[in-house]
Amino acid sequence: MTKQEEKILDKLYQITILSKYGFNSILGGKADCVHHYKAKAGGYANRWYVPNGICLSVKQHNDCHGRWACKYEDTIKAIKGKQWAEDLERRRFKIVKNLDYKKVREHILGLTEDYI
């Protein structure tokens, strides 16, 4: 996958997740951005995985990237559930190479359950 395709998928991911939740923050209020609960820098397994996207306001998102760990981590886990958190944690250890752009795009758009 090219860097250009990655950028396209990043934008599609943001718009799709925000739209899916009606631009509402999981913590209340209006959502302006999508936070990757498991950092996208941790690898491709969670980068575009729809359940990993959390809608937040800009202030809430900044609080998740502040000096310490995410201020809302426990609250988000309580809302989303233990199985959700465990699923993301398991995925974090999957080694993913040679992703197919079309397959990831289909997952983001809700046409497939997964892309790996």
Backbone hydrogen bonds, N-H to C=O, Kabsch-Sander energy under -0.5 kcal/mol:
donor,donor_aa,acceptor,acceptor_aa,energy
6,E,2,T,-2.0
7,K,3,K,-2.2
8,I,4,Q,-2.0
9,L,5,E,-2.5
10,D,6,E,-2.4
11,K,7,K,-2.0
12,L,8,I,-2.5
13,Y,9,L,-2.7
14,Q,10,D,-2.0
15,I,11,K,-2.3
16,T,12,L,-2.6
17,I,13,Y,-2.5
18,L,14,Q,-2.3
19,S,15,I,-2.4
20,K,16,T,-2.5
21,Y,17,I,-1.5
22,G,19,S,-1.8
23,F,18,L,-3.2
24,N,21,Y,-1.4
25,S,29,G,-2.6
26,I,55,C,-2.4
28,G,25,S,-1.5
31,A,23,F,-3.1
32,D,56,L,-2.2
33,C,56,L,-2.2
35,H,54,I,-3.5
37,Y,35,H,-0.8
37,Y,52,N,-2.6
39,A,37,Y,-0.6
42,G,39,A,-1.7
43,G,40,K,-1.3
46,N,43,G,-0.5
47,R,43,G,-0.6
48,W,44,Y,-0.6
49,Y,46,N,-0.7
50,V,48,W,-0.6
52,N,49,Y,-2.1
53,G,50,V,-1.9
54,I,35,H,-2.6
56,L,33,C,-2.5
61,H,57,S,-2.7
62,N,58,V,-2.6
63,D,59,K,-2.1
64,C,60,Q,-1.0
64,C,61,H,-0.6
65,H,61,H,-0.6
65,H,62,N,-1.1
66,G,63,D,-0.6
71,K,63,D,-1.2
73,E,70,C,-1.4
76,I,72,Y,-2.9
77,K,73,E,-2.4
78,A,74,D,-2.2
79,I,75,T,-2.0
80,K,76,I,-2.9
81,G,77,K,-2.7
85,A,81,G,-1.8
86,E,82,K,-2.5
87,D,83,Q,-2.4
88,L,84,W,-2.1
89,E,85,A,-2.0
90,R,86,E,-2.5
91,R,87,D,-2.2
92,R,88,L,-1.5
93,F,89,E,-0.5
93,F,90,R,-1.2
94,K,91,R,-2.1
96,V,94,K,-0.6
101,Y,99,L,-0.6
104,V,100,D,-2.3
105,R,101,Y,-2.7
106,E,102,K,-2.4
107,H,103,K,-1.7
108,I,104,V,-2.5
109,L,105,R,-2.1
110,G,107,H,-1.7
111,L,106,E,-3.0
112,T,106,E,-0.8
